[in-house]
Amino acid sequence: MGKTEIKKILIIEDNKFVRSGWELALMNENDFQVIGSYGSCEDAFNDEGTGAANIVLMDIGLPGMSGIEGVKYLKEKYPKQIIVMCTVHEDDNKIFDALCAGAVGYMLKKTKPDELIEALREAYKGGSPMTPSVARKVISSFQKKSLKSFTGEKIELTEREEQILKLMSKGKSYTEIGNEIFLSLDGVTYHIRHIYEKLQVHNRAEAVAEGLKKKIIKI
């Protein structure tokens, strides 16, 4: 068997109980290494080791610099870092501000630890994990915007790609999609990469929005 690829993760969360819970959950996984855990962006960014992280798990409502400003800072300084927000906020503006700033995922703190860990793995593999209720908000917004930009251009997806896109629109993780259609995780990732290429998008929210706009899928 191949050697497990270790994902170095940085945590920025001001609630010490939540932060400790995330640390404990991640330390129990053999493919994660917590290399730093901080209560504010300022504390995290003062550590020279911050740039070594592959993934940053961050709250939005932080003391001092907000999580959204923190995302902007990290993406400018370490553009390859993968940033996933985990917060109590379901406000549309905060969701979009975080995604526009460079976050690839947006999870709610009520998410179960095993689901959060799966979301982080998905983000590391190139996915854009979102709590289903957040994904629905993003889709709803894109639906409204699509009315202004619909071109009628026809996009051809395979039957399997359409099936996967429909499951993505329901907020299913890559693992859940694979289990439902009896496909390996690598197989799911392969098809999603082709879906993104065909739809000319970069993440799940945009793919689902395009699927709805082009009437490839319906909700």
ABEGO torsion letter per residue (X at the ends): XBBBBBBBBBBBBABAAAAAAAAAAAAABAABBBABBBABAAAAAABAAAAABABBBBBABBBEBBAAAAAAAAAAABAABBBBBBBABABAAAAAAAAAAGBABBBBAABBAAAAAAAAAAAAAGBBBBBAAAAAAAAAAAAAAAAAABAGBBBBBBAAAAAAAAAAAAGBBAAAAAAAAGBBAAAAAAAAAAAAAAAGBABAAAAAAAAAAAGABBX
